[in-house]
Amino acid sequence: MKRFNNVSLSIALLLLVTGPAYFSDFAIYLFTYGLIMAIAGLAFNVMLGYTGLMSFGHGMFIGAGAYTVALMMKYTGIHSFEVLMPMGIVISGALAAFVGLFCTRQIEIYFAMLTLAFGEILYALCSKFYALTGGTDGIQVKGMSLFGYVLKGGAEFYFFVLGLFVVCTLAMWMICKSPFGTAIQAARDNPTRLGYLGLVVMKYRLIAFIISGAFTGLAGVLLVSLTGHASPELFQVLTSISIVLMVILGGHTSFLGPVVGAIVFVFLQSWLQPLFFWQFFLGVAIILLVMFLPGGVLGGIMTWVRKAVAKLS
Amino acid sequence: MGEKSRSQVILETARLTKHFGEVRAVDGVDMQISQGEVLSIVGPNGAGKTTLLKVLSGGHSIDTGTMSFIGRDVSHLGLIQRARMGIVYSFQIPALFENLNALDSISLTLFTREHKTIVFFPTTKRFPGIRQEAQKILKMFNVPETTVTSELPHGQRKLLDVAIAFALKPRLLLLDEPTSGVSTEEKGQVMDTIMPIIRQRNTTAVIVEHDMEIVTRYSHRIIVMDQGKVLVQGSPQEVMNNEKVKEVLLGHAPSVRNEMATPSPGR
């Protein structure tokens, strides 16, 4: 089983690395988009899968990352990733710390509603402060550079995102398997008992939320660099819900489920979009999935493989 | 308490009271526990045993009265501060981390004890000291390492709950009915696993227990509670021969009488 995992991981990574050699430009764009959303999905799942808290407001961190880039570019003229990226991460993390102070006191539906409310507040602020943010028109973003080198779109940017995706995945994997990762899983399973061990549960939820927000902010930085446009909708519930859907689609019970979910979601969206009611099919797909494959796509595949391996041996 | 005065008293309560509305669950309890002592609390259902244990742990706040622990007034300290001082509670209904396995559950407790829970690097497997200690504890308690907690049988769940508390190296271990819900045959096994560990480590423990045979066998001292008050306290022999105790335990607690009449088989 472990060998199967390693082999399939290597194949997937090989495909991603060699992809640009035979993908169309459009497929490269979709993969770039998918990998960016995969970072957000993994970060979201630090909350849902590991801490056991469902956020309906992760769009606010996408927005925070995106607007950090857009505003800094507009008002300071800085175009370099090596400045914008850390700024995006720090500002999203700080936003998560502030919002988390209110939200992580709550659990379940109360946590979900509070995160949703904060996302909507930021959306409203961003659309109304026309003078600063350009309101609903948003802000154009282009000409990003990395250590003085202006990144071209397409394959170059794809590899940049792929590299960051790998780094983020490893970092979040490490966090989830670390002592802290064990503590948040314990907080998910039995917060009462954690108190009886002398730990303050809220502290762990808050730190997890900051980590999750910071990584999602990075996804926001990359997303706005890919699309070239920051708009207030990024903060909004629709962005948050699509992250939720990606993670549920891929499977929140396995670490890499969100990655599979994000890529599948992005491709499904692009194939189905020509049909003007593509959300209908997405809805049907989600319903079928929740009913018949509660572990998501990856969870389903893993169960199937486990059965096959058991049969063979 | 005269016979115990030679050893060091680590916990002392004075007129400890906890009311729930009109119910006086704990009503003016004075008690002392000495270092290394195993003290059992018995009494009919509703006598206030579990409430007393939760009040000691900080899980319930104190209404009136005082409690001092290793020379410090802890009456107003909450659950978390008392746990950090070494008063650790183990649950009657196992309170476990259902999706973790036993090894991770114990490792988490050890990380807590070592103040390493806010550590992001490296993975838990790469703390060999913690891992070996966790494995050793699970071996002592006879709980398999890698089975997911939710799939453990009830007896092992009870043991894991005690093991989690024990791994914190408590100065005072509070065990709430370690054998409740366990079949009569298994009761002996559970206690024969837990008690030698407690003895060997010289752990101070307060145990709430129904089964009088177990209580007399394993404790240094017994407190009999009834309606929130301490009825009698003393050595197992003194308590078992006390007329008042016989009346309370045999008089209106049929479950206790049954357990006393039929000692656990196999021993």
Interface residues (C-beta under 8 A of the other chain):
Chain A: M174 I175 K177 S178 P179 F180 G181 T182 A183 Q185 A186 R188 D189 N190 T192 R193 G195 Y196 L197 G198 L199 V200 K203 Y204 I207
Chain B: S57 G59 L79 I80 Q81 A83 R84 V88 Y89 F91 A95 L96 F97 E98 N99 L100 D104 S105 S107 L108 T109 F111 T112 K116 T117 I118 V119 F120 F121 P122 T123 T124 K125 F127 I164 A165 L168
